[in-house]
Amino acid sequence: MTKNYIAVDLGATSGRVILAKVSGEALEMETIHRFPTPLLQIGGKYYWNIYSIYDDIVKGLTIVGQRGVKVESIGVDTWGVDYVLLRRDGSAILPCYAYRDRRTQAVI
């Protein structure tokens, strides 16, 4: 019996949606959609373009869905150092600063 899993891997320069098929002791992985994770420079500050990243994740998931693949679960792996503060309604308080912005130089 084959089970299918989705991995969303978000790196500093690119992301990808991967379909992993597990059957017995065999693992087969297929990159479904690869995309850039672009930075925006606005007023001398660097931000992640989270809306573009979100759209690309949805595009990859849509491709899997169009294939009619039954998925057991989805996992997301990120660079894990950036964050977005949210209001109670889920809207962003500020844009998502990128760790590559100069404001982090003193921390590193």
DSSP file (Angstrom, degrees, kcal/mol; ACC not computed):
  #  RESIDUE AA STRUCTURE BP1 BP2  ACC     N-H-->O    O-->H-N    N-H-->O    O-->H-N    TCO  KAPPA ALPHA  PHI   PSI    X-CA   Y-CA   Z-CA
    1    1 A M              0   0    0      0, 0.0    23,-0.6     0, 0.0     2,-0.4   0.000 360.0 360.0 360.0 126.3    0.0    0.0    0.0
    2    2 A T  E     -A   23   0A   0     21,-0.2     2,-0.4    19,-0.0    21,-0.2  -0.759 360.0-164.0 -93.6 133.9    1.4    3.4   -1.1
    3    3 A K  E     -A   22   0A   0     19,-2.8    19,-3.1    -2,-0.4     2,-0.4  -0.945   9.5-146.1-116.1 142.0    1.0    6.4    1.1
    4    4 A N  E     -A   21   0A   0     66,-0.5    68,-3.3    -2,-0.4    69,-0.6  -0.877  16.2-179.5-113.3 138.6    1.5    9.9   -0.2
    5    5 A Y  E     -Ab  20  73A   0     15,-2.7    15,-3.2    -2,-0.4     2,-0.5  -0.957  18.0-139.7-133.2 150.2    2.9   12.9    1.7
    6    6 A I  E     -Ab  19  74A   0     67,-2.3    69,-2.4    -2,-0.3     2,-0.4  -0.942  13.2-168.3-112.2 133.3    3.6   16.5    0.7
    7    7 A A  E     -Ab  18  75A   0     11,-2.5    11,-3.2    -2,-0.5     2,-0.6  -0.985   5.9-161.3-117.4 130.7    6.7   18.4    1.9
    8    8 A V  E     -Ab  17  76A   0     67,-2.8    69,-3.2    -2,-0.4     2,-0.6  -0.959  11.2-168.4-109.6 114.9    6.9   22.2    1.4
    9    9 A D  E     -Ab  16  77A   0      7,-2.6     7,-1.8    -2,-0.6     2,-0.6  -0.914   2.7-170.2-109.7 113.7   10.6   23.2    1.7
   10   10 A L  E     +A   15   0A   0     67,-3.4     5,-0.2    -2,-0.6     2,-0.2  -0.910  12.5 175.6-109.3 113.1   11.2   26.9    1.9
   11   11 A G        -     0   0    0      3,-2.7    68,-0.1    -2,-0.6    -2,-0.0  -0.447  46.2 -93.6-106.8-178.0   14.8   28.0    1.6
   12   12 A A  S    S+     0   0    0      1,-0.2     3,-0.1    -2,-0.2    -1,-0.0   0.744 121.5  16.6 -70.8 -24.3   16.6   31.3    1.5
   13   13 A T  S    S+     0   0    0      1,-0.3    24,-1.4    23,-0.1     2,-0.3   0.571 130.6  13.9-123.6 -16.5   16.6   31.5   -2.3
   14   14 A S  E     - C   0  36A   0     22,-0.3    -3,-2.7    23,-0.1    -1,-0.3  -0.985  54.3-154.0-154.7 164.5   14.0   29.0   -3.4
   15   15 A G  E     -AC  10  35A   0     20,-3.4    20,-2.6    -2,-0.3     2,-0.3  -0.881  10.4-167.8-133.5 166.7   11.2   26.8   -2.4
   16   16 A R  E     -AC   9  34A   0     -7,-1.8    -7,-2.6    -2,-0.3     2,-0.5  -0.990  20.9-138.0-156.7 151.1    9.6   23.6   -3.6
   17   17 A V  E     -AC   8  33A   0     16,-2.5    15,-2.7    -2,-0.3    16,-1.5  -0.962  30.6-166.4-108.4 123.2    6.6   21.4   -3.2
   18   18 A I  E     -AC   7  31A   0    -11,-3.2   -11,-2.5    -2,-0.5     2,-0.6  -0.915  15.9-148.7-118.3 136.3    7.6   17.7   -3.1
   19   19 A L  E     -AC   6  30A   0     11,-2.9    11,-2.3    -2,-0.4     2,-0.5  -0.921  17.0-165.3-100.5 120.0    5.4   14.6   -3.4
   20   20 A A  E     -AC   5  29A   0    -15,-3.2   -15,-2.7    -2,-0.6     2,-0.5  -0.927   2.3-162.7-108.6 127.7    6.8   11.7   -1.3
   21   21 A K  E     -AC   4  28A   0      7,-3.3     7,-2.6    -2,-0.5     2,-0.5  -0.947   4.8-167.0-111.9 123.8    5.5    8.2   -2.0
   22   22 A V  E     +AC   3  27A   0    -19,-3.1   -19,-2.8    -2,-0.5     2,-0.4  -0.948  13.6 166.8-114.9 124.4    6.1    5.6    0.7
   23   23 A S  E >   -AC   2  26A   0      3,-2.2     3,-2.5    -2,-0.5     2,-0.3  -0.928  66.4 -50.3-138.4 110.5    5.5    1.9   -0.1
   24   24 A G  T 3  S-     0   0    0    -23,-0.6     0, 0.0    -2,-0.4     0, 0.0  -0.486 123.3 -21.8  62.2-121.7    6.9   -0.7    2.3
   25   25 A E  T 3  S+     0   0    0     -2,-0.3     2,-0.3    -3,-0.1    -1,-0.3   0.363 117.5 103.0 -98.6   3.7   10.5    0.3    2.8
   26   26 A A  E <   -C   23   0A   0     -3,-2.5    -3,-2.2     2,-0.0     2,-0.4  -0.692  49.5-168.1 -93.3 139.9   10.7    2.3   -0.5
   27   27 A L  E     -C   22   0A   0     -2,-0.3     2,-0.4    -5,-0.2    -5,-0.2  -0.995   4.0-176.5-126.4 125.9   10.6    6.1   -0.7
   28   28 A E  E     -C   21   0A   0     -7,-2.6    -7,-3.3    -2,-0.4     2,-0.4  -0.988   6.2-166.7-122.7 129.1   10.2    7.9   -3.9
   29   29 A M  E     -C   20   0A   0     -2,-0.4     2,-0.4    -9,-0.2    -9,-0.2  -0.940   5.6-175.2-120.2 139.5   10.3   11.7   -4.1
   30   30 A E  E     -C   19   0A   0    -11,-2.3   -11,-2.9    -2,-0.4     2,-0.7  -0.993  25.1-132.5-132.8 125.8    9.2   14.0   -6.9
   31   31 A T  E     -C   18   0A   0     -2,-0.4   -13,-0.2   -13,-0.2     3,-0.2  -0.689  25.3-179.5 -75.6 117.1    9.6   17.8   -7.0
   32   32 A I  E     +     0   0A   0    -15,-2.7     2,-0.3    -2,-0.7    -1,-0.2   0.869  67.1   4.7 -85.6 -42.0    6.2   19.0   -8.1
   33   33 A H  E     -C   17   0A   0    -16,-1.5   -16,-2.5     2,-0.0     2,-0.4  -0.955  60.3-168.9-151.7 125.3    6.9   22.7   -8.2
   34   34 A R  E     +C   16   0A   0     -2,-0.3   -18,-0.2   -18,-0.2   -20,-0.0  -0.922  19.4 165.6-114.1 141.8   10.1   24.7   -7.6
   35   35 A F  E     -C   15   0A   0    -20,-2.6   -20,-3.4    -2,-0.4     2,-0.1  -0.986  36.6 -99.3-153.5 156.3   10.0   28.5   -7.2
   36   36 A P  E     -C   14   0A   0      0, 0.0   -22,-0.3     0, 0.0    20,-0.1  -0.459  20.7-142.5 -74.8 152.5   12.1   31.5   -6.1
   37   37 A T        -     0   0    0    -24,-1.4    13,-0.1    -2,-0.1   -23,-0.1  -0.800  34.6-156.7-111.2  85.6   11.6   32.9   -2.6
   38   38 A P        -     0   0    0      0, 0.0    11,-2.1     0, 0.0     2,-0.4  -0.255  11.2-140.6 -74.6 147.7   12.1   36.5   -3.6
   39   39 A L  E     -D   48   0B   0      9,-0.2     2,-0.4   -26,-0.1     9,-0.2  -0.795  12.2-146.4 -96.6 146.1   13.1   39.4   -1.4
   40   40 A L  E     -D   47   0B   0      7,-3.3     7,-2.6    -2,-0.4     2,-0.6  -0.944   3.4-151.7-109.6 135.1   11.5   42.8   -1.8
   41   41 A Q  E     +D   46   0B   0     -2,-0.4     2,-0.4     5,-0.2     5,-0.2  -0.938  23.9 168.2-107.4 116.0   13.6   45.9   -1.2
   42   42 A I  E >   -D   45   0B   0      3,-2.3     3,-1.6    -2,-0.6    -2,-0.1  -0.983  69.0 -15.8-130.5 119.0   11.4   48.8    0.0
   43   43 A G  T 3  S-     0   0    0     -2,-0.4    -1,-0.1     1,-0.3     3,-0.1   0.843 127.4 -53.5  59.1  35.1   12.8   52.0    1.4
   44   44 A G  T 3  S+     0   0    0      1,-0.3     2,-0.3    57,-0.0    58,-0.3   0.520 116.9 110.6  79.1   4.6   16.2   50.4    2.0
   45   45 A K  E <   -D   42   0B   0     -3,-1.6    -3,-2.3    56,-0.1     2,-0.5  -0.821  62.8-131.6-110.8 152.2   14.7   47.5    4.0
   46   46 A Y  E     +D   41   0B   0     -2,-0.3    52,-2.5    -5,-0.2     2,-0.3  -0.901  28.0 173.6-108.9 131.3   14.5   43.8    2.9
   47   47 A Y  E     -DE  40  97B   0     -7,-2.6    -7,-3.3    -2,-0.5     2,-0.3  -0.922  33.4-112.1-129.5 153.2   11.2   41.9    3.2
   48   48 A W  E     -D   39   0B   0     48,-2.8     2,-1.7    -2,-0.3    48,-0.4  -0.681  25.7-128.7 -79.9 140.8   10.1   38.4    2.1
   49   49 A N     >  +     0   0    0    -11,-2.1     4,-2.0    -2,-0.3     3,-0.5  -0.617  38.3 171.5 -86.7  76.9    7.4   38.5   -0.6
   50   50 A I  H  > S+     0   0    0     -2,-1.7     4,-2.5     1,-0.2    -1,-0.2   0.757  70.6  58.4 -64.9 -25.0    5.2   36.2    1.5
   51   51 A Y  H  > S+     0   0    0      2,-0.2     4,-2.3    -3,-0.2    -1,-0.2   0.897 107.6  45.9 -72.6 -38.9    2.3   36.6   -0.9
   52   52 A S  H  > S+     0   0    0     -3,-0.5     4,-2.1     2,-0.2    -2,-0.2   0.912 113.7  49.6 -66.1 -42.9    4.3   35.3   -3.9
   53   53 A I  H  X S+     0   0    0     -4,-2.0     4,-2.2     2,-0.2    -2,-0.2   0.927 111.0  49.7 -61.6 -45.8    5.6   32.4   -1.8
   54   54 A Y  H  X S+     0   0    0     -4,-2.5     4,-2.5     1,-0.2     5,-0.2   0.931 109.3  51.8 -58.2 -47.4    2.0   31.6   -0.7
   55   55 A D  H  X S+     0   0    0     -4,-2.3     4,-2.1     1,-0.2    -1,-0.2   0.885 109.9  49.6 -59.0 -39.3    0.8   31.6   -4.3
   56   56 A D  H  X S+     0   0    0     -4,-2.1     4,-2.2     2,-0.2    -1,-0.2   0.869 108.8  51.6 -70.5 -35.7    3.6   29.2   -5.3
   57   57 A I  H  X S+     0   0    0     -4,-2.2     4,-2.5     2,-0.2     5,-0.2   0.945 111.3  48.0 -62.2 -46.7    2.8   26.8   -2.5
   58   58 A V  H  X S+     0   0    0     -4,-2.5     4,-2.5     1,-0.2    -2,-0.2   0.888 108.7  55.0 -61.0 -39.1   -0.9   26.8   -3.5
   59   59 A K  H  X S+     0   0    0     -4,-2.1     4,-2.0    -5,-0.2    -1,-0.2   0.934 109.6  46.4 -59.9 -46.3    0.2   26.2   -7.2
   60   60 A G  H  X S+     0   0    0     -4,-2.2     4,-1.8     1,-0.2    -2,-0.2   0.914 113.2  48.3 -63.0 -43.4    2.2   23.1   -6.2
   61   61 A L  H  X S+     0   0    0     -4,-2.5     4,-2.5     1,-0.2    -1,-0.2   0.865 109.2  54.5 -64.6 -35.6   -0.7   21.8   -4.0
   62   62 A T  H  X S+     0   0    0     -4,-2.5     4,-2.6     2,-0.2    -1,-0.2   0.896 104.7  53.5 -64.8 -40.6   -3.1   22.4   -6.9
   63   63 A I  H  X S+     0   0    0     -4,-2.0     4,-1.1     2,-0.2    -1,-0.2   0.928 110.3  47.3 -60.1 -44.6   -0.9   20.3   -9.3
   64   64 A V  H ><>S+     0   0    0     -4,-1.8     5,-1.5     1,-0.2     3,-0.6   0.929 112.3  50.2 -61.8 -44.9   -1.0   17.4   -6.8
   65   65 A G  H ><5S+     0   0    0     -4,-2.5     3,-1.4     1,-0.2    -2,-0.2   0.877 105.4  56.1 -61.5 -38.5   -4.8   17.8   -6.4
   66   66 A Q  H 3<5S+     0   0    0     -4,-2.6    -1,-0.2     1,-0.3    -2,-0.2   0.767 102.1  57.6 -66.0 -24.8   -5.3   17.8  -10.2
   67   67 A R  T <<5S-     0   0    0     -4,-1.1    -1,-0.3    -3,-0.6    -2,-0.2   0.580 112.2-122.9 -79.3  -9.5   -3.5   14.5  -10.4
   68   68 A G  T < 5 +     0   0    0     -3,-1.4     2,-0.4    -4,-0.4    -3,-0.2   0.755  51.2 164.9  74.8  24.5   -6.1   13.0   -8.0
   69   69 A V      < -     0   0    0     -5,-1.5     2,-0.6     1,-0.0    -1,-0.2  -0.609  35.8-134.8 -79.3 128.7   -3.4   12.0   -5.4
   70   70 A K        -     0   0    0     -2,-0.4   -66,-0.5   -65,-0.0     2,-0.5  -0.747  24.8-155.0 -81.8 123.0   -4.7   11.1   -2.0
   71   71 A V        -     0   0    0     -2,-0.6   -66,-0.2     1,-0.1     3,-0.1  -0.868  17.7-163.1-108.1 130.5   -2.4   12.8    0.5
   72   72 A E  S    S-     0   0    0    -68,-3.3     2,-0.3    -2,-0.5   -67,-0.2   0.899  71.6 -23.0 -75.0 -43.7   -1.9   11.6    4.1
   73   73 A S  E     -b    5   0A   0    -69,-0.6   -67,-2.3     2,-0.0     2,-0.4  -0.986  52.5-131.2-163.2 165.5   -0.4   14.8    5.4
   74   74 A I  E     -b    6   0A   0     -2,-0.3     2,-0.4   -69,-0.2   -67,-0.2  -0.989  19.7-170.3-126.5 133.3    1.5   18.0    4.5
   75   75 A G  E     -b    7   0A   0    -69,-2.4   -67,-2.8    -2,-0.4     2,-0.4  -0.945   7.6-153.3-123.4 148.1    4.6   19.3    6.3
   76   76 A V  E     -b    8   0A   0     -2,-0.4     2,-0.5   -69,-0.2   -67,-0.2  -0.981   6.2-170.0-124.0 129.5    6.3   22.6    5.9
   77   77 A D  E     +b    9   0A   0    -69,-3.2   -67,-3.4    -2,-0.4     2,-0.2  -0.977  16.1 172.8-117.1 127.5   10.0   23.3    6.6
   78   78 A T        -     0   0    0     -2,-0.5   -67,-0.1   -69,-0.2   -66,-0.1  -0.723  50.6-100.0-126.3 176.0   11.3   26.9    6.6
   79   79 A W        -     0   0    0     -2,-0.2   -68,-0.1   -68,-0.1   -67,-0.0   0.723  52.6-152.0 -70.9 -21.2   14.4   28.8    7.4
   80   80 A G        +     0   0    0      1,-0.1    -1,-0.1     2,-0.1     3,-0.0   0.550  66.7  93.1  71.1  12.8   12.7   29.5   10.8
   81   81 A V  S    S+     0   0    0      2,-0.0     2,-0.3     0, 0.0    -1,-0.1   0.565  72.2  69.2-112.5 -10.7   14.3   32.8   11.7
   82   82 A D        +     0   0    0     14,-0.0     2,-0.3     2,-0.0    16,-0.1  -0.732  58.0 177.8-108.7 158.0   11.7   35.3   10.3
   83   83 A Y        -     0   0    0     14,-0.3     2,-0.4    -2,-0.3    14,-0.3  -0.963  23.2-136.2-152.6 163.6    8.2   35.9   11.5
   84   84 A V        -     0   0    0     -2,-0.3     2,-0.4    12,-0.1    12,-0.1  -0.998  20.6-135.7-126.9 127.3    5.1   38.0   10.9
   85   85 A L        -     0   0    0     -2,-0.4     8,-2.9    10,-0.2     9,-0.5  -0.678  27.5-156.9 -80.4 135.4    3.1   39.6   13.8
   86   86 A L  B     -F   92   0C   0     -2,-0.4     6,-0.2     6,-0.2     2,-0.1  -0.852  12.1-130.9-117.5 149.3   -0.6   39.2   13.3
   87   87 A R    >   -     0   0    0      4,-2.9     3,-2.0    -2,-0.3     6,-0.0  -0.382  44.0 -94.5 -80.8 171.3   -3.7   41.0   14.5
   88   88 A R  T 3  S+     0   0    0      1,-0.3    -1,-0.1     2,-0.1    -2,-0.0   0.821 127.1  56.8 -57.8 -31.7   -6.6   39.0   16.0
   89   89 A D  T 3  S-     0   0    0      2,-0.1    -1,-0.3     1,-0.1     3,-0.1   0.468 120.9-107.3 -82.0   0.4   -8.3   38.9   12.6
   90   90 A G  S <  S+     0   0    0     -3,-2.0     2,-0.2     1,-0.3    -2,-0.1   0.364  75.5 133.6  93.2  -4.9   -5.2   37.3   11.0
   91   91 A S        -     0   0    0      1,-0.1    -4,-2.9    -5,-0.1    -1,-0.3  -0.500  62.4-102.5 -79.9 150.7   -4.0   40.3    9.1
   92   92 A A  B     -F   86   0C   0     -6,-0.2    -6,-0.2    -2,-0.2    -1,-0.1  -0.476  18.7-157.2 -74.3 138.0   -0.3   41.2    9.2
   93   93 A I  S    S+     0   0    0     -8,-2.9    -1,-0.1     1,-0.2    -7,-0.1   0.910  80.8   1.5 -77.1 -45.9    0.8   44.1   11.5
   94   94 A L  S    S-     0   0    0     -9,-0.5    -1,-0.2     1,-0.1    -9,-0.2  -0.903  90.9 -87.1-133.8 161.8    4.0   44.8    9.5
   95   95 A P        -     0   0    0      0, 0.0     2,-1.1     0, 0.0   -10,-0.2  -0.255  56.1 -91.8 -62.8 163.6    5.6   43.3    6.4
   96   96 A C        -     0   0    0    -48,-0.4   -48,-2.8   -12,-0.1   -12,-0.1  -0.684  41.3-144.6 -84.6 100.7    7.8   40.2    7.0
   97   97 A Y  B     -E   47   0B   0     -2,-1.1     2,-0.3   -14,-0.3   -14,-0.3  -0.344  14.7-128.4 -59.7 142.8   11.3   41.5    7.4
   98   98 A A    >   -     0   0    0    -52,-2.5     3,-2.2   -58,-0.1   -52,-0.2  -0.717  13.5-124.2 -91.8 146.5   14.0   39.2    6.0
   99   99 A Y  T 3  S+     0   0    0     -2,-0.3     5,-0.2     1,-0.3    -1,-0.1   0.702 110.0  68.8 -62.4 -16.9   16.9   38.1    8.1
  100  100 A R  T 3  S+     0   0    0      3,-0.1    -1,-0.3     4,-0.0   -53,-0.1   0.531  75.0 111.7 -78.9  -6.1   19.1   39.5    5.4
  101  101 A D  S X  S-     0   0    0     -3,-2.2     3,-1.9   -55,-0.2     4,-0.2  -0.373  82.3-116.1 -66.3 148.2   18.0   43.0    6.3
  102  102 A R  G >  S+     0   0    0    -58,-0.3     3,-1.7     1,-0.3     4,-0.4   0.705 105.9  79.0 -60.1 -21.0   20.7   45.3    7.8
  103  103 A R  G 3  S+     0   0    0      1,-0.3    -1,-0.3     2,-0.1     3,-0.2   0.724  91.9  52.8 -62.8 -19.0   18.8   45.5   11.1
  104  104 A T  G X> S+     0   0    0     -3,-1.9     4,-1.8    -5,-0.2     3,-0.7   0.509  80.5  93.2 -94.1  -4.4   20.0   42.0   12.0
  105  105 A Q  T <4 S+     0   0    0     -3,-1.7    -1,-0.2     1,-0.3    -2,-0.1   0.874  84.5  51.4 -58.7 -39.5   23.8   42.7   11.5
  106  106 A A  T 34 S+     0   0    0     -4,-0.4    -1,-0.3    -3,-0.2    -2,-0.1   0.807 108.8  53.0 -68.0 -27.8   24.4   43.6   15.1
  107  107 A V  T <4        0   0    0     -3,-0.7    -1,-0.2     1,-0.2    -2,-0.2   0.891 360.0 360.0 -73.3 -41.2   22.7   40.4   16.2
  108  108 A I     <        0   0    0     -4,-1.8    -1,-0.2     0, 0.0    -2,-0.2   0.481 360.0 360.0 -71.4 360.0   24.9   38.1   14.1
